[in-house]
């Protein structure tokens, strides 16, 4: 299992911008499906996830 996690981390490091964009899109989809009730929480979660992938958040806040 640690080999998989290592490969996933390497991928995230190498493709930070794409990973951040995917997280943003996923957050937007969840926000839409919940009727924007939890926008603040979803945005905070996406921001934290983006900080933990690659070299940091590449998208403007």
C-alpha positions, 0 to 999 in steps of 0.5 A: 500500500505504501508504494501506491501512496508514494506514487500518488504523492509523486503524481500530485507533486508533478501535476500540481496545477491539474490536481488543484483544478480537479479539486476545485471542480469536485468542490463546485460539483458538491456545492451544486448538489448540496444547493450551496448550503455548505459553500464555506465548508466546501471551499475551506476543504478544497483549499486545505486539500490543495495546500497538501498536494504538490508544491502548494495551491497554484490557483488564486484564492 
